[in-house]
């Protein structure tokens, strides 16, 4: 049914409804410290404020026990892997989860694949996901697309995601804005919709 002139398009909603939202903090691990360091201050500030507002914070942590056995195509594509229980596997202490915050352990770009993430979100009545973390063009974009295909509303943080190249970062932001979600800055998350 067509919208009436008074109804807003989902594209007109520029800020998340925090009562139905969570933030997904993707792979902020020691392995990615070099890439992630620039966004740590933005995320520290945002996560502190979201905790004050009781917005769920969900972390992902990528790692393999044996990439030849549990890596699938990812294990074949990349020569370097994050091995579970190593220093590189650990979450960055500057952004470590508080007690009770969910950490989703994953072996692929997507945190939805072979995990209980979607079930957890549905049980928690979350319909909106704010995407943050690394790498913008791999795990962050994959999770945004995967969540969108599962009918979650996506807000993607332009200054709360990072990758190895400005070109990759900008390409993902354009892809997300075109077909998957709304790109916003960390300080815009708390703003209200009209």
C-alpha positions as CSV (number, residue, x, y, z in Angstrom):
1,X,0.0,0.0,0.0
2,X,1.4,3.4,-0.9
3,X,2.3,5.8,2.0
4,X,0.2,8.8,2.6
5,X,1.9,12.2,2.5
6,X,2.0,12.4,6.3
7,X,3.8,9.0,6.7
8,X,7.6,9.0,6.9
9,X,9.7,6.8,4.7
10,X,12.1,4.6,6.6
11,X,14.9,6.5,4.8
12,X,13.6,9.7,6.4
13,X,14.4,8.3,9.9
14,X,17.9,9.6,10.5
15,X,18.4,8.5,14.1
16,X,17.8,5.1,15.9
17,X,15.0,4.6,18.3
18,X,17.2,3.6,21.3
19,X,14.3,1.8,23.0
20,X,14.5,-0.8,20.2
21,X,18.2,-0.7,19.4
22,X,21.4,-2.4,20.2
23,X,25.0,-1.5,19.2
24,X,27.1,-4.3,17.6
25,X,30.8,-3.8,18.4
26,X,32.5,-5.9,15.8
27,X,35.9,-7.5,16.3
28,X,37.5,-4.8,18.3
29,X,40.4,-7.2,19.1
30,X,44.2,-6.8,19.5
31,X,44.7,-8.3,16.0
32,X,43.0,-5.1,14.6
33,X,44.5,-2.6,17.0
34,X,46.4,-0.7,14.2
35,X,43.2,-0.3,12.2
36,X,40.9,0.3,15.2
37,X,42.9,2.8,17.2
38,X,41.5,5.8,15.4
39,X,37.9,5.0,16.4
40,X,38.5,3.9,20.0
41,X,37.8,7.4,21.5
42,X,34.6,7.8,19.6
43,X,33.4,4.3,20.7
44,X,34.5,4.8,24.3
45,X,32.4,7.9,24.6
46,X,29.4,6.4,22.7
47,X,29.4,3.1,24.6
48,X,29.5,5.0,28.0
49,X,26.5,7.0,27.0
50,X,24.6,4.0,25.7
51,X,25.3,2.1,28.9
52,X,23.8,5.0,30.9
53,X,20.7,4.7,28.7
54,X,20.6,0.9,29.1
55,X,21.0,0.3,25.4
56,X,22.2,-3.3,24.9
57,X,25.9,-3.5,23.8
58,X,26.8,-6.7,21.9
59,X,30.4,-7.6,21.0
60,X,31.7,-10.0,18.4
61,X,35.0,-11.8,18.7
62,X,36.4,-13.5,15.7
63,X,38.7,-16.6,16.2
64,X,39.6,-20.0,15.0
65,X,40.8,-23.1,16.8
66,X,42.2,-24.6,13.5
67,X,41.5,-22.5,10.3
68,X,42.0,-25.6,8.2
69,X,39.1,-27.3,10.0
70,X,36.8,-24.4,11.1
71,X,37.8,-21.6,8.7
72,X,35.8,-22.6,5.6
73,X,36.4,-20.3,2.6
74,X,37.6,-17.6,5.0
75,X,40.4,-19.9,6.1
76,X,41.3,-20.6,2.5
77,X,41.1,-17.0,1.4
78,X,43.4,-15.4,4.0
79,X,46.9,-16.6,4.9
80,X,46.8,-15.0,8.4
81,X,44.2,-16.0,11.0
82,X,43.1,-15.0,14.4
83,X,43.6,-18.0,16.7
84,X,41.3,-18.4,19.7
85,X,42.9,-17.8,23.2
86,X,45.9,-15.9,21.8
87,X,46.9,-12.3,22.6
88,X,45.6,-11.2,19.2
89,X,42.2,-12.8,19.8
90,X,41.6,-10.7,23.0
91,X,39.1,-7.8,22.9
92,X,40.7,-4.4,23.3
93,X,40.8,-3.5,27.0
94,X,39.8,0.1,26.2
95,X,36.4,-1.2,25.0
96,X,36.0,-4.3,27.1
97,X,32.5,-5.6,27.7
98,X,30.9,-5.0,31.1
99,X,29.5,-8.0,33.0
100,X,26.4,-9.3,31.4
101,X,27.1,-7.9,27.9
102,X,26.9,-10.5,25.2
103,X,30.0,-11.6,23.3
104,X,29.2,-13.5,20.2
105,X,32.1,-15.8,19.1
106,X,32.3,-16.1,15.3
107,X,34.3,-17.9,12.7
108,X,33.1,-16.0,9.6
109,X,32.5,-12.3,8.7
110,X,28.9,-12.6,9.8
111,X,28.0,-12.8,13.5
112,X,24.6,-14.3,12.4
113,X,26.1,-17.5,10.9
114,X,26.0,-20.4,13.3
115,X,25.5,-18.3,16.4
116,X,22.5,-17.4,18.6
117,X,22.7,-13.7,17.8
118,X,19.4,-13.4,15.8
119,X,17.5,-15.4,18.5
120,X,18.9,-13.1,21.2
121,X,17.9,-10.0,19.3
122,X,14.3,-11.3,18.7
123,X,13.9,-12.3,22.3
124,X,15.1,-8.9,23.4
125,X,12.6,-7.1,21.0
126,X,15.5,-5.4,19.2
127,X,14.6,-4.3,15.7
128,X,17.5,-1.8,15.1
129,X,21.2,-2.5,15.0
130,X,23.9,0.2,15.2
131,X,27.0,-1.1,13.5
132,X,30.5,-0.3,14.8
133,X,33.9,-1.8,14.8
134,X,36.3,-3.3,12.2
135,X,36.8,-3.9,9.3
136,X,34.3,-1.5,7.6
137,X,34.3,-3.3,4.3
138,X,34.4,-6.9,5.6
139,X,32.8,-7.8,8.9
140,X,30.9,-4.5,9.4
141,X,29.4,-4.4,5.9
142,X,28.6,-8.2,6.0
143,X,26.8,-7.8,9.3
144,X,24.9,-4.8,8.1
145,X,23.8,-6.7,5.0
146,X,23.0,-9.9,6.9
147,X,21.0,-8.0,9.5
148,X,19.1,-6.0,6.8
149,X,18.2,-9.3,5.1
150,X,16.8,-10.5,8.4
151,X,14.6,-7.3,8.5
152,X,16.6,-5.3,11.1
153,X,16.9,-1.6,10.7
154,X,20.6,-0.6,10.2
155,X,22.5,2.5,11.4
156,X,26.1,2.4,10.4
157,X,28.7,4.6,12.1
158,X,31.0,6.4,9.7
159,X,33.4,7.4,12.5
160,X,32.8,4.3,14.6
161,X,34.0,1.9,11.9
162,X,37.5,1.5,10.4
163,X,39.4,-0.4,7.8
164,X,42.8,-0.6,6.1
165,X,42.0,2.0,3.3
166,X,40.0,5.2,2.9
167,X,38.7,3.9,-0.5
168,X,37.4,0.7,1.1
169,X,35.8,2.7,3.9
170,X,34.1,5.2,1.6
171,X,32.9,2.5,-0.8
172,X,31.2,0.6,2.0
173,X,29.5,3.8,3.3
174,X,28.1,4.4,-0.2
175,X,26.9,0.8,-0.4
176,X,25.2,1.0,3.0
177,X,23.6,4.3,2.3
178,X,22.3,3.2,-1.1
179,X,20.7,0.0,-0.1
180,X,21.0,-1.2,3.5
181,X,20.8,1.5,6.1
182,X,21.5,5.0,7.3
183,X,25.1,6.2,7.8
184,X,25.5,8.5,10.8
185,X,28.3,9.7,13.1
186,X,28.7,8.6,16.7
187,X,27.5,11.9,18.1
188,X,24.3,11.7,16.0
189,X,23.2,8.4,17.6
190,X,21.6,10.2,20.5
191,X,19.7,12.8,18.5
192,X,16.0,12.6,18.2
193,X,13.9,12.1,15.1
194,X,11.5,14.9,14.2
